[in-house]
Amino acid sequence: MIVVHHLNNSRSQRVLWLLEELGVPYEVKRYERNPATMLAPPELLAVHPLGKSPVITDGDKTIAETGAIVDYLVETYGQGRLIPPAGTPERLRYTYWLHYAEGSAMTPLLLKLVFTALPARAPGLLKGLVKAIAAKAQAGFVDPQLKSHIDYWQAELSKAPWFAGEAFTAADIVMSFPLEAGAARAGAGSRPKVKAFLEQIHARPAYRRALERGGPYDYAA
Protein backbone atom coordinates (compact mmCIF):
# COMPACT_ATOMS: atom_id res chain seq x y z
CA MET A 1 0.00 0.00 0.00
CA ILE A 2 1.27 3.45 -0.92
CA VAL A 3 1.66 5.81 2.02
CA VAL A 4 1.75 9.55 1.30
CA HIS A 5 3.59 11.44 4.00
CA HIS A 6 1.49 14.56 3.67
CA LEU A 7 2.41 17.98 5.02
CA ASN A 8 -0.41 20.49 5.34
CA ASN A 9 -0.48 23.31 2.76
CA SER A 10 2.35 21.81 0.76
CA ARG A 11 3.22 20.46 -2.64
CA SER A 12 2.33 16.96 -1.44
CA GLN A 13 -1.32 17.84 -2.13
CA ARG A 14 -0.53 17.17 -5.80
CA VAL A 15 0.53 13.61 -5.01
CA LEU A 16 -2.85 12.92 -3.41
CA TRP A 17 -4.54 14.40 -6.47
CA LEU A 18 -2.49 12.27 -8.87
CA LEU A 19 -3.37 9.11 -6.94
CA GLU A 20 -7.04 10.05 -7.04
CA GLU A 21 -6.85 10.62 -10.80
CA LEU A 22 -5.21 7.20 -11.21
CA GLY A 23 -7.65 5.49 -8.84
CA VAL A 24 -4.80 3.94 -6.85
CA PRO A 25 -5.47 3.04 -3.18
CA TYR A 26 -3.28 4.86 -0.69
CA GLU A 27 -2.98 5.90 2.91
CA VAL A 28 -2.30 9.39 4.20
CA LYS A 29 0.04 10.02 7.11
CA ARG A 30 -0.39 13.64 8.17
CA TYR A 31 2.25 16.06 9.38
CA GLU A 32 1.62 19.62 10.54
CA ARG A 33 3.87 22.61 10.00
CA ASN A 34 5.29 24.40 13.01
CA PRO A 35 2.87 27.36 13.34
CA ALA A 36 5.70 29.73 14.28
CA THR A 37 8.26 28.79 11.63
CA MET A 38 5.97 27.10 9.06
CA LEU A 39 8.66 24.42 8.71
CA ALA A 40 8.00 20.68 8.48
CA PRO A 41 8.13 18.78 11.78
CA PRO A 42 11.21 16.70 12.69
CA GLU A 43 9.14 13.49 12.45
CA LEU A 44 9.59 13.62 8.68
CA LEU A 45 13.30 13.00 9.18
CA ALA A 46 12.42 9.42 10.07
CA VAL A 47 11.00 8.99 6.57
CA HIS A 48 13.65 10.78 4.52
CA PRO A 49 17.01 12.31 5.56
CA LEU A 50 16.02 15.79 4.36
CA GLY A 51 12.80 15.77 6.38
CA LYS A 52 10.80 17.32 3.54
CA SER A 53 7.48 16.67 1.86
CA PRO A 54 6.34 15.28 -0.53
CA VAL A 55 7.63 11.79 0.08
CA ILE A 56 5.90 8.45 -0.40
CA THR A 57 6.61 4.91 0.66
CA ASP A 58 5.49 1.95 -1.43
CA GLY A 59 6.45 -1.30 0.20
CA ASP A 60 10.20 -1.13 0.74
CA LYS A 61 10.62 1.87 -1.59
CA THR A 62 10.88 5.47 -0.42
CA ILE A 63 10.54 8.12 -3.12
CA ALA A 64 11.00 11.85 -2.59
CA GLU A 65 10.86 14.91 -4.88
CA THR A 66 7.65 15.68 -6.75
CA GLY A 67 8.94 14.93 -10.23
CA ALA A 68 10.41 11.59 -9.19
CA ILE A 69 7.20 10.65 -7.37
CA VAL A 70 5.06 11.55 -10.38
CA ASP A 71 7.34 9.61 -12.74
CA TYR A 72 7.22 6.58 -10.45
CA LEU A 73 3.44 6.60 -9.98
CA VAL A 74 2.61 7.19 -13.65
CA GLU A 75 5.09 4.52 -14.78
CA THR A 76 4.12 1.96 -12.13
CA TYR A 77 0.35 2.49 -11.90
CA GLY A 78 -0.66 4.69 -14.82
CA GLN A 79 -1.06 2.06 -17.54
CA GLY A 80 -0.52 4.77 -20.14
CA ARG A 81 -2.82 7.29 -18.48
CA LEU A 82 -1.98 10.96 -17.83
CA ILE A 83 1.11 10.88 -20.05
CA PRO A 84 1.32 11.49 -23.83
CA PRO A 85 2.67 8.73 -26.08
CA ALA A 86 6.45 8.50 -26.38
CA GLY A 87 7.98 10.26 -29.37
CA THR A 88 5.21 12.84 -29.74
CA PRO A 89 5.54 16.64 -29.42
CA GLU A 90 3.10 16.42 -26.52
CA ARG A 91 5.45 14.05 -24.69
CA LEU A 92 8.31 16.52 -25.04
CA ARG A 93 6.12 19.31 -23.67
CA TYR A 94 4.98 17.03 -20.85
CA THR A 95 8.59 16.34 -19.83
CA TYR A 96 9.48 20.02 -20.03
CA TRP A 97 6.63 21.22 -17.80
CA LEU A 98 7.20 18.39 -15.33
CA HIS A 99 10.72 19.71 -14.70
CA TYR A 100 9.98 23.41 -15.14
CA ALA A 101 7.38 23.35 -12.35
CA GLU A 102 9.91 22.40 -9.67
CA GLY A 103 12.84 24.19 -11.30
CA SER A 104 12.44 27.60 -12.92
CA ALA A 105 8.91 28.28 -11.67
CA MET A 106 9.44 27.69 -7.96
CA THR A 107 12.53 29.88 -7.44
CA PRO A 108 10.83 33.30 -7.68
CA LEU A 109 7.78 32.01 -5.81
CA LEU A 110 9.94 30.86 -2.90
CA LEU A 111 11.82 34.16 -2.92
CA LYS A 112 8.51 36.01 -2.83
CA LEU A 113 7.46 33.98 0.20
CA VAL A 114 10.79 34.57 1.97
CA PHE A 115 10.96 38.31 1.37
CA THR A 116 7.30 38.77 2.32
CA ALA A 117 7.76 36.93 5.62
CA LEU A 118 11.20 38.29 6.48
CA PRO A 119 10.27 41.70 7.98
CA ALA A 120 7.85 40.17 10.51
CA ARG A 121 10.59 37.84 11.77
CA ALA A 122 13.30 40.46 12.09
CA PRO A 123 14.38 41.73 15.53
CA GLY A 124 12.51 44.84 16.61
CA LEU A 125 15.30 47.35 16.02
CA LEU A 126 16.00 45.93 12.56
CA LYS A 127 12.43 45.63 11.29
CA GLY A 128 12.51 48.90 9.38
CA LEU A 129 15.80 48.12 7.67
CA VAL A 130 14.81 44.55 6.83
CA LYS A 131 11.45 45.74 5.49
CA ALA A 132 13.18 48.24 3.20
CA ILE A 133 15.69 45.66 1.93
CA ALA A 134 12.93 43.09 1.33
CA ALA A 135 10.79 45.61 -0.54
CA LYS A 136 13.74 46.60 -2.73
CA ALA A 137 14.57 42.96 -3.50
CA GLN A 138 10.98 42.24 -4.44
CA ALA A 139 10.53 45.33 -6.61
CA GLY A 140 13.91 45.04 -8.30
CA PHE A 141 14.17 41.32 -8.90
CA VAL A 142 11.45 38.99 -7.57
CA ASP A 143 8.35 40.73 -8.92
CA PRO A 144 9.76 41.25 -12.45
CA GLN A 145 10.77 37.57 -12.51
CA LEU A 146 7.30 36.50 -11.42
CA LYS A 147 5.70 38.70 -14.06
CA SER A 148 7.83 37.04 -16.74
CA HIS A 149 6.73 33.59 -15.60
CA ILE A 150 3.07 34.57 -15.35
CA ASP A 151 3.21 36.11 -18.83
CA TYR A 152 4.72 32.83 -20.01
CA TRP A 153 1.94 30.73 -18.44
CA GLN A 154 -0.70 32.95 -19.99
CA ALA A 155 0.90 32.69 -23.43
CA GLU A 156 1.34 28.91 -23.29
CA LEU A 157 -2.20 28.29 -22.07
CA SER A 158 -3.44 30.46 -24.94
CA LYS A 159 -2.16 27.76 -27.32
CA ALA A 160 -3.98 24.83 -25.69
CA PRO A 161 -6.13 24.28 -22.59
CA TRP A 162 -3.48 22.12 -20.89
CA PHE A 163 0.27 22.45 -20.62
CA ALA A 164 1.15 19.42 -22.75
CA GLY A 165 -1.55 20.11 -25.33
CA GLU A 166 -5.22 19.24 -25.73
CA ALA A 167 -5.30 16.47 -23.11
CA PHE A 168 -5.02 16.75 -19.34
CA THR A 169 -1.84 15.06 -18.06
CA ALA A 170 0.22 14.67 -14.91
CA ALA A 171 2.18 17.73 -16.04
CA ASP A 172 -0.92 19.81 -15.27
CA ILE A 173 -1.04 18.31 -11.79
CA VAL A 174 2.57 19.29 -11.21
CA MET A 175 2.05 22.77 -12.67
CA SER A 176 -0.97 23.38 -10.47
CA PHE A 177 1.11 24.42 -7.45
CA PRO A 178 3.09 27.19 -9.19
CA LEU A 179 -0.12 28.59 -10.67
CA GLU A 180 -2.03 28.33 -7.39
CA ALA A 181 0.86 29.93 -5.50
CA GLY A 182 1.23 32.54 -8.22
CA ALA A 183 -2.44 33.42 -7.90
CA ALA A 184 -2.14 33.72 -4.12
CA ARG A 185 1.16 35.64 -4.00
CA ALA A 186 1.55 37.46 -7.30
CA GLY A 187 -1.84 38.12 -8.89
CA ALA A 188 -1.58 35.38 -11.51
CA GLY A 189 -5.29 34.65 -11.14
CA SER A 190 -6.09 37.92 -12.93
CA ARG A 191 -4.80 36.46 -16.22
CA PRO A 192 -7.73 34.93 -18.14
CA LYS A 193 -6.04 31.70 -19.23
CA VAL A 194 -4.41 31.13 -15.86
CA LYS A 195 -7.74 31.74 -14.16
CA ALA A 196 -9.48 29.31 -16.54
CA PHE A 197 -6.85 26.66 -15.84
CA LEU A 198 -7.31 27.02 -12.09
CA GLU A 199 -11.08 26.86 -12.40
CA GLN A 200 -10.83 23.70 -14.48
CA ILE A 201 -8.54 21.88 -12.07
CA HIS A 202 -10.49 22.95 -8.99
CA ALA A 203 -13.64 21.52 -10.56
CA ARG A 204 -12.16 18.08 -11.23
CA PRO A 205 -13.73 15.39 -9.01
CA ALA A 206 -10.33 13.83 -8.27
CA TYR A 207 -9.01 17.21 -7.13
CA ARG A 208 -11.97 17.59 -4.76
CA ARG A 209 -11.49 14.07 -3.40
CA ALA A 210 -7.81 14.79 -2.78
CA LEU A 211 -8.80 17.85 -0.73
CA GLU A 212 -11.08 15.69 1.38
CA ARG A 213 -8.22 13.26 2.03
CA GLY A 214 -5.53 15.90 2.55
CA GLY A 215 -7.40 18.39 4.67
CA PRO A 216 -7.41 22.21 4.50
CA TYR A 217 -5.38 23.60 1.63
CA ASP A 218 -5.20 27.37 1.34
CA TYR A 219 -4.37 27.49 -2.36
CA ALA A 220 -7.63 25.80 -3.37
CA ALA A 221 -9.61 28.89 -2.39
Beta strands, then each sheet from edge to edge (+ up, - down):
strand 1: 2-7
strand 2: 26-31
strand 3: 55-58
strand 4: 61-64
sheet 1: 2+ 1+ 3- 4+
end
